[in-house]
Amino acid sequence: MSETTHNLPEFSVSELSFALKRTVEQAFDRVRVRGEISGFKRAASGHLYLMLKDADACLDAVVWKGTAMRLGIKPEDGMEVVCLGKLTTYPGRSKYQMIIEQMELAGEGALLKLIEDRRKRLAAEGLFDAGRKRPLPTLPTVIGVVTSPTGAVIRDILHRLADRFPRHVLVWPVLVQGEGAAQQVTAAIQGFNRIEPGGPIPRPDLLIVARGGGSLEDLMAFNEESVVRAAASSEIPLISAVGHETDTTLIDFASDWRAPTPTAAAERAVPVRAELSVRLADLGARLAGAMQRGLDDHAKQVKSLGRALGDPSQLIGAASQRLDDRAERLRLALPRFLAERSGQVNSLGARLLSPREMVQGACHKLEILLRRLVTVEAKDRAERERRLDRASAHLRPQPILLKVEECGRRTADLGRRLERIGSEVTVRAEADLVRVGKLLDSYSYERVLERGFVLVRDKSGAPVTEAAALKPGEKISLRFADGERSATTDGEAQKRKPAKTPAEQGTLI
């Protein structure tokens, strides 16, 4: 079969793919595309992948890592943007895509919507609650200012502070718009809060974040979430002074006080020294007048109370006279009292018996009782003898031989019983002796020594039970299970509390 010839060139898949790639890149090497972001994701490599779409079509797009770090906004799904870049193809999947080099929001309305959505989300987290806001210091010693070092804002703030009340000012220079501005403002707020009190660099008592007016895009750095969170978490009270009076940024909601202008922030930061001096002088005069009036009132009260109390000299004189009167009456009453008591004692003494008479009376009673006792004993003895005689009359005499034989039999029987009982007692005694011997052997300290313990004796041979009883250099003997050794103490005894014996463990006592 003859081969079919064609006049069309033949391409490989790779050749055709790269030809299309060159054609697309040459025809669309600089394009500006408007669309809504969809399917946004950030790869682990740092590249950004997303899709731009409108009502009728969609376009894949990629932002390389280096470009992503310089973007002025953070892409999000649903955000309408205008992207600048070029078109290219991806031969591995037979698709075309846009490589984005710049990205901006599509119009001011979209930017305002982004800001409003962010404000609602942060407000829902409680970052704008009034309870989080702290009072500003009346007269801060050090003021930290976060702003551009080359703009008119810092000069206005310094000039206004010098006019009202000069203070020590620390300036943290930052970019206030454009790429990297939000990161620098965030780092400045956090940096001021990390300064330790009492260090080489004084810690500010108040922060001012300021910049001049500008468009919505120019102020966008102060709407970034990182700046708002840094302002809300600042431990140092913070004043926001961004833009003119009509400009509002999200940092204004998170700050402790919003100033319409940077100059107003300086005015709020410190009072006017002259006005403060006048106020202090007025307060001092009022305090002095109040103290004087108080002293006058107390003096009047003291005088009034003094009139009610009377003359102290007269009071003391009357009291002294009463004291002299009482002393004289006491001097006269004491002998009379003693005389009365002496008469009472003599009267009672006359009615009392002397000790000799009392002893004689007791002896007489004792003799009477002894005579009665002897009489009773004699009667009892006679009665017992009569009863014994009546009992003896009833007994019959028995032959003496019969009594002797009976006693012999009883003696032999008792001897056998005694021998048997003695044998039984001996056996039981031997068993008890063996048992007690075993128990005594188990209680012996020698069995304790066999378990690894040591018996310590002092030079007199007495056992040592406490370490405090030994002195350094004292001779001691150590008794082991297999022998005895001598030793000498070389340190001060340490007092220790005895260890508690567990409930289930026996003792050696």
Secondary structure, 3 states (H helix, E strand, C coil): CCCCCCCCCCCCHHHHHHHHHHHHHHHCCCEEEEEEEEEEEECCCCCEEEEEECCCCEEEEEECHHHHCCCCCCCCCCCEEEEEEEEEEEHHHCEEEEEEEEEEECCHHHHHHHHHHHHHHHHHCCCCCHHHCCCCCCCCCEEEEEECCCCHHHHHHHHHHHHHCCCEEEEEECCCCCCCHHHHHHHHHHHHHHCCCCCCCCCCCEEEEEECCCCCCCCHHHHCHHHHHHHHCCCCCEEEEECCCCCCCHHHHHCCEECCCHHHHHHHHCCCHHHHHHHHHHHHHHHHHHHHHHHHHHHHHHHHHHHHHCCHHHHHHHHHHHHHHHHHHHHHHHHHHHHHHHHHHHHHHHHCCCHHHHHHHHHHHHHHHHHHHHHHHHHHHHHHHHHHHHHHHCCCCCCHHHHHHHHHHHHHHHHHHHHHHHHHHHHHHHHHHHHHHHHHHHHCHHHHHHCCCCEEECCCCCECCCHHHCCCCCEEEEECCCCEEEEECCCCCCCCCCCCCCCCCCCCC
